[in-house]
Every structure is written in C-alpha cells, then in structure tokens.
Amino acid sequence: MPEYDEDMQRRREKREAMKRKQKARARRLRLTLILALLILAGAAFGIYTLVQKNDASHALQATEPEETEEETQEETSDILDPITVLHVRAAGDLNVTDSVIASGQSATGYDYTAAFRDVAAVLSEADLTVMNFEGNIYGTPYGTATSSAPVEILTALRNAGVDMLQIANSCTINNGLNGLNSTIQAIRNAGIEPLGAYATEAEFKQYKGYTITEVRGVKIAFVAFTKGMSGRGMPVGSENLVNLLYEDYADEYQTVDEKRITQILKNAAAERPDLTVALVHWGSEYNDDLSRSQQRIVSLMKKQGVDVILGTHPHLVQRIDFDPAAGTLVAYSLGDFFGDAERGGTSYSIILDIEITKDAAAGTTKVTGFDYTPIYTVKPSEAEGDYRISRVMRIDKTLEAYNGNFLDRVTKTCSENMKFAQTRIEARLKMAMTEEERDEEAKKAKEAKEASKAAETNG
C-alpha cells in the first residue's frame, strides 16, 4: 500500500547519494589507471629505477583521500569486475486531463505526492527512469481543454524518481511556442531532463536532437520523436524545435522522414555511446494495429544503432519484442501511466524494467533482460474510506491490501477489474501483429488451404 512521504524522500536521497558515490569512485578509478599507465611507460623506457617506482607509488597514494577499508574493498571489486548491470525503467503516457489535475488539488493549492506515492518505490529504484509527459506547463486554466498542468506535478514526479520526460508528442505545441518554451524551462527547473523538443533553433543546434547521460560508467544516448502534434504544423523557421518521425506529420503520417531521423541518430552516434534509447510517440490511439511505417522506423533505427525503442500514444499496452542475441528491445506501447482511465484498456499499463549489461572486457553493452510492474489508475469511485482521489497503484500490492482488509482499500469491483487487468496485460504484451505479419499469416493459411485441397483432389 502507499508509502509515507518520508519513506519516499529517503529512497530519493539514498539513490542520489549512491549516484554521487559512484561518480566519486569512477573519478578515483580513472586517476589510478592514468597514473598506473604513466608508471608503466616510465619503466618501459628505463627512466625510473626501482626506488623511484616505489616513490611514485607512494606519491600516488598521497594524492588519494584517506579511505575506509570498506571503500578500498569496493574499489578493488570494481577494478576486478568488468561487468556493470544497470536498470532503466520506463512508463507510458501521463495525460494532463481534468481528473489528473483534480488528483492533486486541495484548498491550499496543488500537491501530487499522493497520486504517485504507491509507484514511487518502483520508479525511484532504477538507475534511470523515463516517462512521456503529454501536456504543458503554461499556467491556468488547467485541465483537458488546455492540457496545461501546475508545476507541482513535476515536483511530485521528480520526488517519485523520474529523471527524464519525453515532450515530443501530441501536446508539444498545444499552447504554441510560448507553451513549449515554458514547459521546457519548468521541467529543467524541476531537475528533470526534457527529451525531443527544444525552446529555440540555437538550443536544437546545441543539443543536436539527443541527450547523453552516463550512469555507473555506462554512457547512454536518449532520443525522442513524435509522429505529429494533433494535426498542428510548426511555424516557418521553427521546424527543428520538435523531433518528428514523418515528413507529412500534420496529416497523413505515411512518409517516414528518414533523413531527419538518420541525422539525429548519427549525431548521437558520434558521441560513441554504449547504448542508444529511442522514445517514439507513434501508432494509432486505442488501436492495436502496428503499421508498415512503424516497422520501417524500427528497421531504420536499429540500422543506425538504436538498441531500445519505447513507444507511446496508443494508450494501450502493446507487445514487446526482445532479441537476446542482438541485445535489443522494442516496446510498441507502454500504455497510459496516468490519465482519465475512461476507455477500455486505458486504466492499466506497466512500468517496464530494462536490464542493461556492459561487459568492458568484451567491449559490449546490450539489453540482457526485462521485467515489468503492472499498474492501475484507481478513480475516486473505486476507493473506500476518505482517500478518494485518482492515483496510480501497483496491482499486486493493491490486491494484497484488499485481501488483507486494509484501511482505504479499493472497492470489490476495482479489485476484480485489477485481476482482469493482470491477465490482459500479459496477453497484450504478446499480441498485435504487424501488417507484414498478418499478410504472412494469411499467406501461410492460404497455402495450407490450397495444399489441403490438392491433397483431397489427388486422394
């Protein structure tokens, strides 16, 4: 059930402290290796005597701060073990709607801590957590009509463990370029990195369409694209402010913009990242079909070195393709993280956990596995007691609380809906054939039918 606010803050502080410790350890390791190389080079040229080498070793020790025995053992373990395993977690769409706004409203203002409290344990325990923010931060009025939300929603996301927000999506320019600029600045001020859109042309040239981050010695490139922006076109001179998947992004969504996608991915590849992650807002809303153009985009991105593709926009959970041999993963749609939950299939989704392994000795970094946490948007009408706001809940923990007759548990109807959601999530992750796969299936069925007919004739 929901954790206390103090617990959530402790988790956040613990993760931040761990990151600081890892960065300090990496710096010390780099210094040690550099000095070691200098000593070896000196020995090779016969410059230093054995005594001088010992002196240099003592000098090396003097440059390091005093360390505890525990820290020394940890660093020795790091040097000996070339394997680094980290976890990136990803959630789907956070849709700015009237009910989402209301979930944080109080007599004194806005606070969305309670809305995300239960899933904070999942979001904050990853090395990096990403999500799609389908809305703007552009002042009142808030809600569905404007897709604008109060800045407090970003504060709650950051405190819950979110590190990056995709903003290349249907709502990117719902409030014009001023709304885009305001949203980007608010996200950065909250300590989160925006992905896929830029405030000015100069900013796009600076970032070149991607973001690089390093976690525990693993260098990851993030890119984000959208199929369009609800039929809106970019003003002349501002075309580069949003990363777009299609040339006809304002209407047909048929002509993949291979030149733009390729250039941005080449820009990212020039940084020589260990792994590249692409967040794509694509597909059709409330539809399980996977189009041919989506398959072209997948092929193009993989060709350009993308290892992980994370999809949003359909608002439904769709299938995940994991290739262990290649070390790649494609999640076609993660569903709705938080929204109205009014339409079928939008009340439940997943927080995806991607395992990434870097083998320094082999010179490889790839996806080595994945897992997921099923989540559910509980509406006020589905809760008992006084705790009646829309909130995102882990299905397994919420059902445990229901069966244990905890206070503020969900209703019986909600528990039954959650059980149904569990089975649907598992099924959805394996469904939704592409057009090519359906054509191939139909072809095989036709061939089998003809073969059977021929066998009967010959018989």
Secondary structure as UniProt FT lines:
FT   HELIX           5..44
FT   TURN            45..46
FT   HELIX           50..63
FT   HELIX           69..80
FT   STRAND          83..95
FT   HELIX           98..102
FT   TURN            103..104
FT   STRAND          105..106
FT   TURN            107..108
FT   STRAND          109..110
FT   HELIX           113..124
FT   STRAND          128..134
FT   TURN            144..147
FT   HELIX           152..160
FT   STRAND          164..166
FT   TURN            170..175
FT   HELIX           176..189
FT   TURN            190..191
FT   STRAND          193..195
FT   HELIX           201..207
FT   TURN            208..209
FT   STRAND          211..215
FT   TURN            216..217
FT   STRAND          218..226
FT   TURN            230..231
FT   TURN            236..237
FT   HELIX           239..241
FT   TURN            247..252
FT   HELIX           258..269
FT   TURN            270..271
FT   STRAND          275..281
FT   TURN            285..286
FT   HELIX           292..303
FT   TURN            304..305
FT   STRAND          308..312
FT   STRAND          320..323
FT   TURN            324..327
FT   STRAND          328..331
FT   STRAND          336..338
FT   TURN            344..345
FT   STRAND          348..359
FT   TURN            360..363
FT   STRAND          364..378
FT   HELIX           380..382
FT   TURN            385..386
FT   STRAND          391..394
FT   HELIX           395..403
FT   TURN            404..405
FT   TURN            407..408
FT   HELIX           412..428
FT   TURN            429..430
FT   HELIX           435..458
//
